[in-house]
């Protein structure tokens, strides 16, 4: 909550909340609830989910939750939709409302239904024709598909939706994925053109050396699986752990390093600018994972200053 208020002061335009389950190091199990709290404590910044894992939920229920948010905070709500479970296998099973998990082949229809509910309801002939997501009010939440491969990008293009590529998950092939998204884009009835963004992991500090020291915490934290990640370790402990790793694990750390932009303000600004140019986007989302809330907030503040947001 403190970071959201400061992000608005720093000049950021969006504040997104992710969905993860059964992970002690991540608090965001219900992004729609957190979005309501963040939006109520801010006044201008757009707030939303980045994203809701639609494989777990009824499209109608998600549409209703975000139509309520839009009615409460018109013009400020984003709905990012993801395909991955955001949980380990056992937790994913526990989240299902029925005996069988939803298969990937059902995801396009679920997204189609979600968008239909948000925009007035399914067409005539649909099994749920006549059902509408309430409350009805002008406009609606801004819908994005999120992904780290061509699958969601292709679906976003086919449905005329905005797309955000997760560079922090898959640093390779992103520009190619976004190029294909733009070329395959089919406008929705509203007529909007393709809109893309890229989500980047970044750690910014006063100096390159300080940023690298902070980044050791994330490097060790990410070695754990999503179902066993606890609190982010302090940098001194993390640096000591890194010195004891075997060759295979050090290689994993090096690969993870490719997903993160690390440095002082000038270095980080230049690297993010280069990535934005390569991806052909004019909007970048940033996620900073460090051990200390104050260091995290300072990273966002330095980024805002480096890009002239404030």
N, C-alpha and C positions, 0 to 999 in steps of 0.2 A: 504494500500500500504506500509506503514511504517512497519507494522507487517510482511508482506511477505518478505521484504528485510532482516529484522532481522532474520526471521525464516531460511532463507537460510544461513545466517552467523552462526546461532546457530547449524546447522548441520541437520536440518530436511530434510526428503527426499520427502515429498509431501506437497502441499498447496491446499486444496480443498475449493470450494465456494458453498454455499447452495442456494436453490431457495425458496423464500417465497414471498407472495404477500399481498398488502393492510395492511401491518403491520408497524407502524411508528418506532418501535424499531429495525427493520431489514432492511438492505439496499439492500440485494441481490436478486433483481427481475430477473436479467439476468446473470446467472453465466457464460455463454459463452462469454459475453462482458467483464466481470471482469477477466476471465481467460486470455483473450488476453492482457489486461492491465498488469496483474501481470507477465505473462510470458515475456513481453517485458521489464520489469524492473528488471528481475532476469536472471540468466544464467545457473544454474545447477538444481535447485529444480524442481520436476515434479509439474505441475499445472493442475487443472481440476475442474470439477463439482462434487459436492457431495451432491445432484446430480440434474440432469435435471428431472423434473416431466413429464414423457413421456405421461401421460394421456392427456396433454394439446396440444400436438404437433404432426405434421406429422413426422414419423420416417425418411423419406427422408430428411426433412429440418434439423433435428437434426444431421443426418449423414453428411450432407453437411457442417454445421457449424463446426463440429469437424474435418472433413477432411481438412478444411481450416486452422484450428488451428494447426493440425499436420503438414501440409505443411510449415507453418510459423515457427514452433518450433518442428522439428522432434525429436522423442524419449522423449518428455517431457510432453505429453498431456494425461490426464486421463479423461474418460467419465464415471461417476457414474450415474446410472439410478434408479429413484425411482418411486413407484406406487402411493403414497398418493398425494393429490393435493397441499399441502403446502399453503392452503388458506381456508378461510371460504366458505360457500356454495354459497353465492351471487357472490363472486369474482370468484369462480370456474366456475360458469355459464358464467360470463363475459369473461373468458379466452377461452371458447370453440369456435372453428371455425365454428361449425355447430349448428343445433337446439337442438341436444341431446348430453349429455355428454357421453364419452366413458365408457362403463361398464367394471368392473374388468375382465370379461371373455374374453375381447378383448386384455388384457394386454400381455399375452404370445405371441400372434401373432405379436403385435407391437414391442416387444423386438426382436423377430425372424427376422422381417423385417429390423429393425435398424441394427442388426449385419450383415445381408446379404448385405445391402447397403454399410456398412463399409468395407466389405471383397470382393467386386467385383460386387455385384448386385444379385437380386433374381434369383432363379433357373428357368429353362425352365418350362413353365406351370403356373407360378405365373402370376397374372393379370398385374403386372408391370415388367415382365421379359424384360430385355434389358435396363432398367433404371439404371444408375450408379450414385453414389455420387461423384461429382467432387470437387477438383482436384484429379487426380490419382497421387500418389507418393508412394514410397516404404514404406511398413509397414502401421501403422495406430494407432489411439489412443488406449490406454489400456482401455478395457471395464470392468466395475464392476456393479453388481447388488447390490442395497442397500436395507436393510429391517430390521424389528424388529420382524419378525415372521417366521414361517416355509414356508410361501407362496413363498416369493421371494427366499429363500434359495433353495427350491425345484426346482424352475424355473432355477436358476443359475446352479444347479447340472445337470438338464436335458439338458441345452444348452452348458455346458462346460465352464461357465463363472466364473470369480472371484466373491467373495461375501464378503460384509462388513456388520457385524451385529451391529445395533444401540443399544448398551447397555444403552446409555444415554436416550433412549426412553423406552425400556423394559429391566430392569435389571435382570428379572427372565428368566430361561429356555434357555438362550443363549448358554451355552456349549452343551446342548442337540440338539439345532437347528443346530449348526455347525457340530456336530458329524453325524447327519443325512445327512447334505450336503455332507460331505466327502464320506460317504458310498454309497450315491446315485449318485455320480458324474460320468458323461459320458463325456469322453474327446472329445473336438472339433476336427475337421480335422487337426488342427495344432498340436495336441497331447499333449498340456500342461495339467498338473495335477491340482487337486484342489488347490486353493489359497484363504485363508480367512484372514480377519482382523476384528478387533473389534473397534468401535468408542466409546470413553469414555468421559464423562464430568469431568473435573478436574480443581481445583483451588489450585494453589501452591503459598505460600508466605514464607517469611524468617522463620516464626514460625507457629506452629499449631494454636495458638490463633489468629494471624493476618489473617490466611487463613479462619478460621471460621467467623471472622468479615466480611471479604470480601464476603463470601458466603451468608450472610444474604440478600445481594442485589438480587442475583439470586433467592433466595427462594421466595421473595416477587414478583419479576418480573414474575415468572412463574405461579403465582396465576391467572393472567389475561389470557383470551383466546388469541389464536394466532391473532385474528383480532383486539384486543384492547391492545396489549402490546406496551407501549410507551418506552421512555428511561429507562435504568436500574437505579433504585434509588441509591442514595449514601448510604453507609453502616449504618451511624448513623440513618438516617431516616427509613431505612429498619428495623433495630433492634427495633426501637420504634414501628413500625407497627406490628412486630411479637409479641410484648408483649401485644397487644390489641386484638389478634385474639380469636375467640371462639373455642370451643373444636373440632368441626368438621373441621374447617380450619386448626387448628394446626395439626390435623391428616393428612390432605393433605400435609402439609409442611414436616411432618416426612416421608411420603411415597416418596416425591420428593427427600428427602435427600439421599435415597438409590441409586439414580441414579448418584450421584456425589461423586468423590474422592476429599477429602479436607484435606489439612495439609501442614506441612513443607516438605522440599525436601525428607527427609528420609521416612516419613510416606507415602507420595504420591508414591514414587518409589516402596516401598514394596507392596502397595495395587495394583498398576498397574501391577507389575510383577506377583502378585498372580492371578489377573484377566487374564493376558495373558496366564499363565500356565493352568488355568481352561478352557479357551477357546481353548487351543492348537494352539495359533497363535504366530508368531514372528514379527508381525507388529500391532501397535496400533495407531489409530488416536485420537487426543485429541482436544476437543473444550472447551474453557474457556470463560465463560460469567461473567464479572464483570463490575463495574460502570465506570471504568477509563481506557483509552487506555494504560497508563503507567503501571498500575497494571497488566493489561492483558499481556502486553509484558514481564513484569518481571516474570509472572507465567510461560510462555513458556521458558524463559531463565533459570530459576531455574530447570525446568524439564530437559532441555537439559544438564545442568551440572550434575544433579543427575544420568542421564543415560549415561553420558560420551559421548554425541554427539559432544561436542565442545572441 
